[in-house]
Amino acid sequence: MISNIIGSSWIEPTAVILAIAYLLLAIKQNISCWFAAFFSSLLYFFVMYSAGLYMEAGLQIFYCIMAVYGWTQWRITLPGNSKFLVKTWNRDQHIKAILLIILLAIVSGWALEKFTNAALPFLDSLTTWGAIVTTYMVAKRLLENWIYWFVIDTISVFLFYSRGLILTSILFLVYLIIIYFGYKSWTQMKDEISQKS
């Protein structure tokens, strides 16, 4: 059954459409983004596994869990609620986050290279751990998530293209454009909230 799912031609296009829906809804801080994220990730698990990107496949399981977590976080802090806030991190928090991503990428990249037949283990690990940290940032409504995504998605374009995932690499090129508008939109929301307080 799993092999039939992996071989289905509709899997990657459907995952792409849901992934775009997730990002567009996230820009608007629409809680429905987490439903799109969950189902996109579920489909992408099969896509990444079949491409030999095992860290990316594992990441999709994490994304499903984070979609549930993100939904619970956003449900209690919807726009109009006094608790709603676009937040930022200080420099030290960013340094810790970046060092953590690099360290985990080196360790897991080494393990994948030594013990599996994973494709591009270090790049796969870097984008995976970066995405894990950044997804947490989205759930917490941290403005800088858009900057992190820009770096991760730029690397991902090459990663997916090299594995023959053309639609997914095009998706990540589109993401780079959408990210700009996401950052701009969240910055405006943050400024509006600051002026009201």
Secondary structure, DSSP 8 states (H G I E B T S, - for coil): -HHHHHH-TTHHHHHHHHHHHHHHHHHTT-TTHHHHHHHHHHHHHHHHHHTT-HHHHHHHHHHHHHHHHHHHHHHTS-TTSTT---B---HHHHHHHHHHHHHHHHHHHHHHHHHS--SSHHHHHHHHHHHHHHHHHHHTTBTTHHHHHHHHHHHHHHHHHHTT-HHHHHHHHHHHHHHHHHHHHHHHHHHHHHHH-
